[in-house]
Amino acid sequence: MHIKSSPRMETHVLSRLFVLVLCIYSLKTTVYGAGECGRNPPDREAIKLAPCAMAAQDKSAKVSATCCVRIKQMGKNPKCLCAVMLSSTARNSGAKPEISMTIPKRCNIADRPIGFKCGAYTLP
């Protein structure tokens, strides 16, 4: 038994297929665009913490006011702060994760995410 298809039916099937592909693509784009730091990758966000470079390398280094302001701002999203502190940009700048994790406490940020698990580290 052979079913004959009309041009109108083929157009209808093709248009539905196109809509399906478009939906799948938009879902993929939406998921990809919503990382730990929203649309910006952690490596790009890490640049904002440049004033924290010395404090992230030396536990006894004074943490600048600018660093504390930026850490407090980024700390509103602990997942982003964590991803930034463990990013390749942070590592390549010489930051040590075990020291970076102490910066929110060294800034005396009262509402910091105490106890937040950040990879192998925990924010004090």
C-alpha positions as CSV (number, residue, x, y, z in Angstrom):
1,M,0.0,0.0,0.0
2,H,1.5,3.3,-1.1
3,I,0.3,6.5,0.5
4,K,0.5,9.5,-1.8
5,S,1.6,12.7,-0.1
6,S,0.5,16.1,-1.3
7,P,2.8,19.2,-1.5
8,R,0.7,20.8,1.2
9,M,1.3,17.9,3.6
10,E,5.0,17.9,2.9
11,T,5.1,21.6,3.7
12,H,3.2,21.1,6.9
13,V,5.6,18.3,8.0
14,L,8.7,20.4,7.1
15,S,7.4,23.5,9.0
16,R,6.8,21.3,12.1
17,L,10.2,19.8,11.8
18,F,11.7,23.3,11.5
19,V,9.9,24.5,14.6
20,L,11.1,21.4,16.5
21,V,14.7,22.0,15.5
22,L,14.4,25.7,16.4
23,C,13.0,24.8,19.9
24,I,15.8,22.3,20.5
25,Y,18.4,24.9,19.5
26,S,16.9,27.6,21.7
27,L,16.9,25.2,24.7
28,K,20.5,24.4,24.1
29,T,21.4,28.1,23.9
30,T,19.5,28.9,27.1
31,V,21.1,26.2,29.1
32,Y,24.6,27.1,27.8
33,G,24.0,30.7,28.6
34,A,23.2,30.2,32.2
35,G,26.4,29.1,34.0
36,E,27.5,29.7,37.5
37,C,27.9,33.4,36.8
38,G,25.0,33.9,34.4
39,R,26.0,34.7,30.9
40,N,29.7,35.5,31.7
41,P,32.1,32.6,32.1
42,P,34.0,32.5,35.5
43,D,37.3,33.3,33.7
44,R,35.8,36.6,32.5
45,E,34.4,37.4,36.0
46,A,37.8,36.6,37.6
47,I,39.2,39.7,36.0
48,K,36.9,41.8,38.3
49,L,38.9,40.3,41.2
50,A,42.2,41.7,40.1
51,P,42.4,43.9,43.2
52,C,42.4,40.7,45.2
53,A,45.5,39.2,43.5
54,M,48.0,39.7,46.4
55,A,45.5,38.7,49.1
56,A,44.8,35.5,47.1
57,Q,48.5,34.5,47.1
58,D,49.5,35.5,50.7
59,K,47.3,34.9,53.7
60,S,49.0,37.7,55.6
61,A,48.6,40.3,52.8
62,K,46.2,43.1,53.5
63,V,43.0,42.8,51.6
64,S,42.1,46.1,49.8
65,A,38.8,47.8,50.2
66,T,38.2,47.5,46.5
67,C,38.8,43.7,46.7
68,C,36.3,43.4,49.6
69,V,33.6,45.4,47.8
70,R,34.0,43.1,44.7
71,I,34.1,39.9,46.9
72,K,30.9,41.0,48.7
73,Q,29.2,41.7,45.4
74,M,30.2,38.4,43.9
75,G,29.5,36.5,47.1
76,K,25.8,37.2,46.6
77,N,26.1,34.2,44.2
78,P,28.3,31.7,46.1
79,K,28.4,29.4,43.0
80,C,29.8,32.1,40.9
81,L,32.3,33.2,43.6
82,C,33.5,29.6,43.9
83,A,33.8,29.1,40.1
84,V,35.8,32.3,39.9
85,M,38.2,31.4,42.7
86,L,38.8,28.0,41.0
87,S,39.0,29.4,37.5
88,S,42.0,29.0,35.3
89,T,42.3,32.8,35.2
90,A,42.7,32.9,39.0
91,R,45.2,30.0,39.0
92,N,47.2,31.5,36.2
93,S,47.4,34.8,38.1
94,G,49.1,32.9,41.0
95,A,46.0,32.8,43.3
96,K,46.0,29.8,45.6
97,P,42.5,28.5,46.2
98,E,43.1,27.6,49.8
99,I,44.0,31.2,50.4
100,S,41.4,32.7,48.1
101,M,38.7,31.0,50.1
102,T,39.7,33.0,53.2
103,I,39.2,36.4,51.6
104,P,35.5,36.9,52.4
105,K,36.3,36.2,56.1
106,R,39.4,38.5,56.0
107,C,37.1,41.2,54.6
108,N,34.8,40.7,57.7
109,I,31.8,40.2,55.4
110,A,29.0,39.3,57.9
111,D,26.7,37.7,55.4
112,R,29.3,35.6,53.5
113,P,28.4,32.1,52.5
114,I,30.0,30.3,55.5
115,G,30.4,26.6,55.0
116,F,29.7,26.7,51.3
117,K,31.5,23.8,49.6
118,C,33.7,25.0,46.8
119,G,35.3,22.0,45.1
120,A,37.7,20.5,47.7
121,Y,37.4,23.6,49.9
122,T,34.9,25.1,52.3
123,L,34.4,28.8,52.7
124,P,35.2,29.8,56.3
